[in-house]
């Protein structure tokens, strides 16, 4: 036995050229699960296209009340909202001191955790980091902003470490040495028994201070049994290997064992000498969707790594993954043929191409790539049988099924659903423009007040659940009364809340108007519809064209005024944190 192991390791060393990564190192705990880099300021939408003027509107009286704060502390860059202990919390990237006289914002903090009072009238600051803080380095921010946050009744938690291991049995049966196929491992059988998922959490009850749970939770998945009569991918008697790779990546479990099992095709290790030669390669691997019954071999899919310049895969040093791709690393390609020679079927072949890299975004479709160099790169190692080495592979791209779903941006009031229109620049006063068009007037003057109160035209309502609603189900809500408060447009839309039968919309001081080439576009559209007025077939069509003309002309006038005056000019006249709408 000792001699045999020595021979096997000698052959192995010749094959791998001492390149195997951590092949015989002691077991280790993988590094904590890496969170993707998160930009400190949310990616606001790029300038949106000019919309078609709304034909369906719903007029109703709207009372808008600004909530003014005496300490002039305001916020911008709202990035996430969530409910915890039946209260609303909001994350804001930036905190400012707002000078309403000069319309100047002075940064005073980063990464604000805010709580909205149960009546919706107050916003309390729970915590803020210093203004020069790099938020990617702040634990509370990374955990709370993550879509993997798990919110429970009295605490929140997030996976800090997720990795996998396997269980296997290793046996020898010398009866298989008697065959005539020269295969040094044909009497070694590895039965993969279980695939085990390990998780560790960080948790907090106050949302700011986090602790490691230390204790790992595990979940064991049973692998298919070997089948002596009709072998599955795990072999007739087991795998004839000294190592195999098994890991999780982006919703799939992967198993790669290298060369196929000769004994699956030749159960007693014997092949008729008069048979033709046969090829034997290591290009098969097996996958199953995460969540499916892993113990049923029928749920697994056989896949093939691509050929390289007419040659097939013979050897893989390791796998790896980064933020976007799974990598096949230091792969060798060549030819491998068994021929009958000297009373034995012997393997004859050679490496033709070595140290090649391939990558895949889905683990199924592969293309040649270069050596990965990402700082996020994680190495996936193999289970080495004779050394009893069990790999601990980080779960790449793992999304916890227990993560609390993100809150929708819409809100519900009296059985109807409300959202904000998602344009990045203000919509003109639709009611006034419609009235002017009906009076056959071809001139409408935009004022600064129209821009300062344009947020009053941002609400839309639907009677259909937003998860099922079409765009045509949303109707613009138009105030039919005088709006006494300044209510600025929320560039790119805004999340809404409902408190005491009132709708609440936060003021995001980072969401300035986004203007690109919309001025020219809206001006050209207005000219187009003005020309169409001349050929209108009847008075109703004339009114429709006139409405479109005035609408687009008003947008052009608003955009020019914003460009001329600057964004800050249209900030609120007082330090306002949010508005309430009574409909």
N, C-alpha and C positions, 0 to 999 in steps of 0.2 A: 504493500500500500504506500509506504513512504517513498519508494523508488518511483512508483507511478505518479505521485503528486509532484515529485521533483521534475519528472519528464514533462508533465503538463505545463508547469510553470516555465520551464525552459522554452517550450514551444510558444507559450503565450508571450514571453519576452521578445522572442524573435519576431512575432507578428506585430506587436504594438510598438516596438522600438522604444520601450520605456516612456511612452508619451501619456499613458493613462493618467488622468487628473485625479489625485487623491485616491488612487486605486486601493491602497491597503492602509489608509490612514484610519485612526481611531474614530469612532462615531462622534458626531458633532451636532450641536443644535443650530439649525439654520438661523441666519440673521433675521431680525424682526421684519415683518411684512412691510415692504416699501410702499409708501403712498405716492401716487404720481404728483409731479410738480403742479402746484395750483397757483395761477396768477393771483397776485394780491388784489388787483382790480378786476371785477367780472368783465367778461367780454361782452360789451354792449353791442347791439345789432348795428351793422353798417347802415348807411342811409337807405331807407326803404323807398320803393317805387311810389310814384304819384298814384293814389287810389282813384277808382271811379267814384264820382259823387254819389252819395247814398240816396237811393230812391225811396227806400222804406225807412221811415223814422217814427219814433214814438215820443210825442210831446207830453211833458208832465212838469209840474212845479218842482223845483229842486232847491233846497236850502243848503248852502255850502257854508261850513263853519271852519275857519282856520284855527288850529291849536297853537297858540303863541307861547314860547318858552321865555321866561324872564332872564335866564342866564346866557341866552344867545348860543347855546350849544345845539348844533345840528349835525346831521349825518349824511353820508353818501356811500354809494357802492353797496347797496343792499344785495346780499348774495344768497341768503337762504332764510326760510322761516320754518318753524316747527312748533308743535304743541308738546308741552311737558307738564305733568301734574295739572292738567286742564287749564294751562295758561299759555298764551302765545309768546314765543321768543323770536327775535330777529337778529341776524348777524349783519353788521355794517362794516365795510372795509375801512372807512375813514370817519374821523370825528373832526369837526371844525368849530371855531368860534366865528359867528356870522355878524358882520357889521352891516346893518340894514341901510345905514346912511350912504356908505360907499359901495355897497354890494360886494364887499370883499370877504373871502373865506380864508381864515388862518388855520392851518392844520394844528390840531392839539392832541390827536390820539389815533391809534390804529386798532383794528380788530375789535370793535365794540360788540358786546353782547347786551341786547336790549330786551326788556320785557314790556308788553303792552298791558295796561290795566284792564281788568275784566269789563269795565264800562267803556273802554276804548278811548278815554279822554286823556290818559297820561301815558308817556313812554318813560320808563325808568332804565337808567344805565346800570347794569349789573357789574360790568367789568370793561376796562379799556387798557390796552397796552400803550406804552410811550409812542410818540409820533414817528420816531425813527426806527420802529420795530420792523424786522423782516418777518412777515406773518408765516412764511413757510417754515420758520424755526419754532413757532409757538404751538405747543402740543394741543392746547384746548381748541385753537382755531382749526388746525388740520383735522382733528377728530370731529368737531361739531359741523364743519362745512362738508364733510364727506357724505356721499350718498350711501355709504355703508354703515352709517350710524344706526344703532338699535336702541329704540326708546321703549323703556319699560315703565311700570307704574311708579317706581321710586328711585330709579337710576337709569343712566344711559351707559351704553358700552359699545366697544368697537373691537374688531379682531386686530390684535397686534402681531400675531404670529400664526401662520397657517402652513402646514407642511404635511407630507405624506410619507408613509413607510409601507413595507410589505412583510408578510410572514411567508417563509418557505421551508420545505423539508428537503433534505439532501440524502440520497441513498445510492448504493452501488449494487450492481447485479452482474457478476462475472460470467453468467451464462451467455451474455451477449458478445463476449469476446470471441466466441467460436465462429462467428460469421466470416464472410470473405470480403467485407467492405472495410477498408482500412480507415477507421475513424476513431481517433484516440479517445473520444469522450463517449463512445457508444454504450458504455456500461455505467455512466453517471446520469442520474435522473434527479431533476429538480422539480418539485411540485409546488407551484405558487398557490398558497392557501388563502391569504387574505390581503386586501388593500385597506390601509388604515389611515384615516384622516385625523390630524391633530390640530387643535386650535387653542390659542390663549388669548385672553381679552384684557383690555384696559377699561376701567369703569369709573364713573363719577356720579355723585348724587347732587352736587352743586353746580355742575357743568364746567367748572373752572379747574378744580383740583382732581387729578386723575391718579389712579393706583393700578398696579399690575395685579391681576388675580392670581398669578403664580401657578395655580393648578391648571393643568391642561384638561380639556375635554377631548374625548376620542370617539370616533364612530368607525366601526369595522364593517367592511363589505366583503362578503364571501365570494371567492373566485369559483369558476366552473370546475367540476371534478374531471380528472383525466378519464379517458374512455379507451379501454384496451381494444374494443371491437371497432368503433368508429371514432377515431381520434379527432379532437378539436384542436384549436390553435395552441393549447397548452401541452399537447403531445399525447401519444398513446400511453406512455408510462410516466411522462413528465418531460421537461425540457432537457435536451442534451447540450447544456451550456455550462460555462463557469461564471457567467455574469448575464444580467438582463437589466434593461431600463424600464421603469414604470413610474409615471408621473401624471399630474393634472396640469392642463393648460386650456384656458378659455372655454370652460364648459365641457371638456372632453377628458377622458382617461386614456393614456397612451401606454402601450406595451410593445417594447422592441427587444427581441431575443437574439438577433444576429442571424446565423444560418438556420435554415429549416431543419426539422428533425428527420434524419434519414430513416430512423426506425418507424416513423409514421407511414412511410411508403413500403419499407421492407421490414416487416415485424420481427423477423428472427435474425436480422443483420446479414441476410444472405441474398445475393442477386445472381441470376444465371449468367455464367461467363460468356455465353453466346449473345447476350443482349447488347444492343448498341450503347455507346458511351452516353452519359447524361450530364447535364449542367446542374450546378448547385450554387445558389447565391444567397445573399443576406439582405435582400431588398424588401422583405415583407415587414409590415408592422400592423398593429391592431388597435382600434379605437372603439370607445363606447361613449354615448352621451351621458354626461353626469346626471345622476338621478334614476337612470334605468337600472333594472335588476342585473347586477354584474355577474351573478352566479349562473345566469342563463347564457350559454355560449352563442345562442342564436341572436342575442342582442349586440354582439360584437361585430365590427366590420373589418374586413381585411383590406389593407391599403398597400400601395407600393411606392417606394421612393423612385424618383426618375432615373433614367439611364444618363450616362455622361459620355458623349462622343462614341456611342455604340458599345460602351462597356457598362457593367452592372455593379451595384454596390457590394463590397466585400467586407468592409470594416468601418465602424463608427467609433471615434474616440469619446465623444460626449455630445450631449444636447445642451442648449442654453436658450434663454428668452430675455427680451428687454420689454420696453413699453409697448411695442407694436408687433413683434415677430417672434416666432419659434425658430431656432437654428439647429441645423444638422452640422456638426463641427468636426473638422479634420477627418473627413470621410475619404476612404480609398476605394477606387473603382478599378476593375480589371476583368480577367477571365478566370473561370473556375469550372473545370470539367473532370468528371470521374471516368477513367479508362481502366480496362482490365489489363493488368501487367504483373507478371510474376506471381500468378495464382491469387492475386488480390485486386479488388477494385481500388485504385489509388487516385487521390486528388492531384490534378496537375493544373496549375494556373499561376498567375502572377499579377501583381499590382501594375496598372498602366498609368493611372493618375492618382496622386496622393494629396492629402491635406486640402481637400475641396470643401467649400461651404455652400450650403443651401438654406433658404429661409422660406417660411410660410406664415401668412397672416391668420389662416384658419386651421392649420395642422393637416391639411389635405392636399392643397395645391402648392407645389414647391417650385422655386426657381433659383438658379445659381446666384450667389451673393458673395460679398467680401467678408472678411473676418469682422465680427461685431465688436464695437469699441464703446458702446454706451456705458455711462456711469451706473445705469440701472441694471446692467447685465447680471443675470443669475445663472450659475452653472447647475446642470442637472446630471447627477452622477448615477452609476449603476450599482446594483446589488452584486457583490462578489461572493460567490458560493463558498469556495474552499477556504476563504479567509473569514467567513461568517460576517462579512461586512454588509450592513444594511444601510442603504442611502436614506437621507432625510431631505426630500426635495421640496423646496418652497412651491406653493400652489400659485402658478402664474396666471394673472388675470382673473383671480377668483372673486366672485361677487356673492356675498352672503345671502342666502334665501331668506334669512331672518331680518334683513335690513328694513327699517321702517320706510315705507314709500314717501317720496317727497310730496309736500302739500301742493295742491293745484293753485294756479295763480288766480283763478276765478273764485267767486263767493256766491252764496245762496241767500236770498232774501224773499220771504213770503212765497216760497215755492217756485221762484224764478232765479235764473242764473245771470250774474253780472261779471263783466270783464272790462279791461281797458283796451282801447284800440291801439294796435301795436306800431303805429307809424312813428318815425323818429323826428318829425317836425309837426307843428300844430295844424289842426283842421280849422278852417274859417268858420264863422258863425252861420251855420247852415240855415237856421230859421230865418234870420234877417235876409240872407241871400235868396231863399225861396220866395219870400214876400216881395223882394225887389223884382225878381224874375216874373212873378205873377202880375206885377204892375207894369210890365213891359219896359222896365228901366234897364238901360244898358250900361249903367255906371254904379259902382259900389265902392265906397271909400273905406279902406282898412285903417284902423287907428292902433295906437299902442295898447289901448285897453283891450282890444280884440285879442291881441297876443297874450297879454297878461291874464286874461280870463279864459283862454282857449282850452284849459283843462276841463272846463264844464262840458265840453263836447266830446270828451274821450270815453264816456261810459257807453257800453253796449249791453243789450239784454237778450236773453233767449229763454224760451219755455222748454227747450229740449236739453236734456243732460249734455253738458259739453263733451263728454266722452263719446257721444253718438251724434252730436250736432254737426251739420254742414255749415259752411261759411254763410250760406243763404239764410240760415236760421237765426243769425245774429242781426239785431236791429239797433241802429244808433239812437241813444236816448237824448232828446233835445229839450233843454229847459225852455218853458214858455213863460218864464217870469224873469225879472231883472236879477242878475247875479251881482250882489253887492261886494262880494269878496274877490280879491285876486286869487285865481287858482291856476297855477302854471301847468303847462303841458308836461306830461311825464314821457320823455323821449324813450321810445322802445317799449312803452306800456308800463304796467306796474301791478304788483300783487295787491289784491283787495281782501279786506276783512269785514266781518259783520259783528257788530256789538249793539245790543239793545235796539234792534230794528234800524240800525244806521250802518251805512257803508263807510269804511275807513280806508283812506289811501295815504300811504306815507310819502313824504317829500324827499326825493333822492337828489341831493345837491351835486352829485356826479353825473347825473343823466341830463346833460346839456343837449341842445338841439344838434342833430347830426345833419349837416347840409353838404351835399356834393354837387351834382349837376341838376338838382331838381328845379332850380330857378328857371333855367333855360327850357327844361322839359315842360313845366307848367305854363310858361309863357307861350310856347309853341302850341300847346293844346288849346289855350284860350283863343289864340288867333285862328286855329282851325275851326273851332265852334262859332266864332264870330263870323267867319266867312259862310258857314252853313246857315246862319240866320237869313241870309239874303235869298236863299232858295227854299225856305221852309214851306211845306205844302199847306199848312193850316196854322191857326193860332195856337193849338195845343202843342204841336211840334215846335213852333217858334219859342214857346215858353220853356220847353224842355232844353232846346239848344241854348237858350239864353241863360238858364240855370247852370248848365255845364260851363258856358263861357264865363259867367261871373264867378263861379266856384274856382276854376283854374286861375283866373286873373287874380282873385283874392289870395290864393296860395302864393302866386308869384310875388305879389306885393308884400305879403308877410315875410317871405324868405329874404327879400331885398332889405326889409327893415331890420331883420335879425342880423343880416350880414353887416349892415351899416352901423347898427348900434352895438353889436356884440352880445354874446350870450349873457354875460353878467348883468347887463342892463335890465333883463327880464326876470331876474331872480325876485323872490318875494320882497314886499316892502317891509316886512317884519320877520323875525326869526320864527319860522313856522316849521314844526316837525311833521305834522300830518293834517289832513282835512277830513271832516265828516260830511257825508251826504245824507240828507233826509229826503226821501222820495215819496 
